[in-house]
């Protein structure tokens, strides 16, 4: 799709739609070297394309186009997000 779309404004609109789709449809991803799937939702969203997995206490970045996980790093939750 990236090759077919050469217009940057259209690409950004498509990425916004994919971000929304991924969280509204609860798309799942798997962190590298783990077997469990993580649900992408607005509750686990930190900033930009970063999400938080409370089970493994890690944050990670998700490419909205191909749903790949990158930039995994340790992250501790705060008291306000733990119940969610």
TORKOL-4160 file (C-alpha; in steps of 0.2 Angstrom, whole numbers, padded with zeros to 4 digits, m for minus):
84
<pt num="1" X="0000" Y="0000" Z="0000"/>
<pt num="2" X="0014" Y="0012" Z="0004"/>
<pt num="3" X="0021" Y="0010" Z="m0014"/>
<pt num="4" X="0004" Y="0014" Z="m0021"/>
<pt num="5" X="0001" Y="0029" Z="m0011"/>
<pt num="6" X="0014" Y="0043" Z="m0015"/>
<pt num="7" X="0004" Y="0057" Z="m0008"/>
<pt num="8" X="0010" Y="0061" Z="0010"/>
<pt num="9" X="m0006" Y="0069" Z="0015"/>
<pt num="10" X="m0016" Y="0054" Z="0009"/>
<pt num="11" X="m0003" Y="0043" Z="0018"/>
<pt num="12" X="m0005" Y="0052" Z="0035"/>
<pt num="13" X="m0024" Y="0051" Z="0033"/>
<pt num="14" X="m0023" Y="0032" Z="0030"/>
<pt num="15" X="m0011" Y="0030" Z="0045"/>
<pt num="16" X="m0024" Y="0040" Z="0056"/>
<pt num="17" X="m0038" Y="0028" Z="0050"/>
<pt num="18" X="m0027" Y="0013" Z="0053"/>
<pt num="19" X="m0022" Y="0019" Z="0071"/>
<pt num="20" X="m0041" Y="0021" Z="0075"/>
<pt num="21" X="m0045" Y="0004" Z="0067"/>
<pt num="22" X="m0032" Y="m0005" Z="0077"/>
<pt num="23" X="m0038" Y="0002" Z="0094"/>
<pt num="24" X="m0057" Y="0001" Z="0090"/>
<pt num="25" X="m0056" Y="m0017" Z="0084"/>
<pt num="26" X="m0044" Y="m0022" Z="0098"/>
<pt num="27" X="m0031" Y="m0029" Z="0086"/>
<pt num="28" X="m0018" Y="m0040" Z="0094"/>
<pt num="29" X="0001" Y="m0040" Z="0093"/>
<pt num="30" X="0015" Y="m0051" Z="0100"/>
<pt num="31" X="0030" Y="m0044" Z="0108"/>
<pt num="32" X="0047" Y="m0051" Z="0102"/>
<pt num="33" X="0052" Y="m0067" Z="0112"/>
<pt num="34" X="0035" Y="m0069" Z="0119"/>
<pt num="35" X="0020" Y="m0080" Z="0115"/>
<pt num="36" X="0006" Y="m0070" Z="0123"/>
<pt num="37" X="m0004" Y="m0058" Z="0113"/>
<pt num="38" X="m0007" Y="m0040" Z="0118"/>
<pt num="39" X="m0023" Y="m0031" Z="0114"/>
<pt num="40" X="m0021" Y="m0014" Z="0107"/>
<pt num="41" X="m0034" Y="m0002" Z="0115"/>
<pt num="42" X="m0035" Y="0016" Z="0120"/>
<pt num="43" X="m0033" Y="0011" Z="0138"/>
<pt num="44" X="m0015" Y="0004" Z="0134"/>
<pt num="45" X="m0010" Y="0019" Z="0123"/>
<pt num="46" X="0004" Y="0030" Z="0130"/>
<pt num="47" X="0008" Y="0042" Z="0116"/>
<pt num="48" X="0010" Y="0042" Z="0097"/>
<pt num="49" X="0011" Y="0024" Z="0092"/>
<pt num="50" X="0017" Y="0018" Z="0109"/>
<pt num="51" X="0007" Y="0006" Z="0120"/>
<pt num="52" X="0009" Y="m0002" Z="0137"/>
<pt num="53" X="0008" Y="m0020" Z="0142"/>
<pt num="54" X="0004" Y="m0021" Z="0160"/>
<pt num="55" X="0007" Y="m0040" Z="0161"/>
<pt num="56" X="0025" Y="m0039" Z="0156"/>
<pt num="57" X="0028" Y="m0021" Z="0162"/>
<pt num="58" X="0034" Y="m0015" Z="0145"/>
<pt num="59" X="0030" Y="m0002" Z="0133"/>
<pt num="60" X="0032" Y="m0004" Z="0114"/>
<pt num="61" X="0029" Y="0005" Z="0097"/>
<pt num="62" X="0017" Y="m0002" Z="0084"/>
<pt num="63" X="0018" Y="0002" Z="0066"/>
<pt num="64" X="m0001" Y="0005" Z="0062"/>
<pt num="65" X="0002" Y="m0001" Z="0043"/>
<pt num="66" X="0009" Y="m0018" Z="0046"/>
<pt num="67" X="0006" Y="m0020" Z="0065"/>
<pt num="68" X="0024" Y="m0024" Z="0069"/>
<pt num="69" X="0031" Y="m0021" Z="0086"/>
<pt num="70" X="0047" Y="m0011" Z="0089"/>
<pt num="71" X="0056" Y="m0002" Z="0102"/>
<pt num="72" X="0051" Y="m0013" Z="0117"/>
<pt num="73" X="0057" Y="m0006" Z="0134"/>
<pt num="74" X="0053" Y="m0008" Z="0152"/>
<pt num="75" X="0039" Y="0003" Z="0158"/>
<pt num="76" X="0031" Y="0004" Z="0175"/>
<pt num="77" X="0012" Y="0008" Z="0177"/>
<pt num="78" X="0005" Y="0021" Z="0188"/>
<pt num="79" X="m0009" Y="0019" Z="0200"/>
<pt num="80" X="m0022" Y="0027" Z="0189"/>
<pt num="81" X="m0019" Y="0015" Z="0174"/>
<pt num="82" X="m0018" Y="m0001" Z="0184"/>
<pt num="83" X="m0037" Y="m0004" Z="0187"/>
<pt num="84" X="m0039" Y="m0002" Z="0168"/>
